[in-house]
Amino acid sequence: MRSPLDPDALLDVTLSAICARNQYTRDAAPVITELIAAAGGRDDILARAAGIWAGYFDAAETRALATALRALPGAERWVTEGRRRRGIPRHGAPIPRP
C-alpha cells in the first residue's frame, strides 16, 4: 500500500522512529550512523528531526542520544522547537474534578 504521506513527512517519521527505538542507548554512535543512512542525504530533514527530538525528549535517561543528536550539523537550531512542543498541553478530554 502506498503511503499518503508526503515523502519528506515520511522521512521525518522514519527518523523519529529510529530515535524513539533507541532512546535509552548508552552508545549513540550506531544510532547516528543509522540516522545518516536513513536520511539519504536529506541533511535538512535529519537536522530538524534530530533537533526537535533532542529538545522534546532530553532527560537523564535519554541524554546520550539527545547529546549526539544535537551535535549533528544544523540540529541545534531545532532544539528550542522541541522544548516548545514539550510544553504544549496534551490533547484529550478534560478530566472532571471531584
C-alpha positions, -999 to 999 in steps of 0.1 A, spaced: 0 0 0 13 34 -9 17 59 20 -5 90 18 23 110 35 45 134 16 80 118 12 95 145 34 70 138 62 75 100 58 113 105 62 107 127 93 85 99 108 111 73 100 140 93 116 119 100 147 110 63 150 147 54 149 153 78 177 124 65 197 135 29 193 170 37 205 162 64 231 178 46 260 210 37 243 243 43 260 262 43 228 247 67 203 273 62 175 255 33 158 222 52 160 237 83 144 251 61 116 217 46 111 200 80 110 225 94 85 220 63 62 182 66 65 182 103 57 198 95 24 215 129 20 185 149 33 205 166 60 178 193 63 152 168 74 177 150 96 187 182 114 151 191 120 141 157 132 172 153 154 169 187 170 132 185 177 136 150 192 166 161 213 147 191 226 115 172 233 130 141 249 160 155 267 162 137 301 187 119 322 177 86 306 180 98 270 209 121 275 234 101 255 213 101 224 200 137 228 236 150 231 247 131 200 216 143 180 224 179 190 259 175 176 245 168 141 250 198 118 220 221 119 202 202 147 209 227 175 187 254 160 157 230 162 162 221 199 141 251 210 112 240 189 113 205 206 113 221 240 84 243 229 64 213 218 71 195 250 55 224 269 22 222 249 -5 205 270 -16 171 258 -49 167 239 -77 148 253 -110 150 271 -109 172 303 -107 152 335 -136 161 357 -126 174 391 -144 160 422 
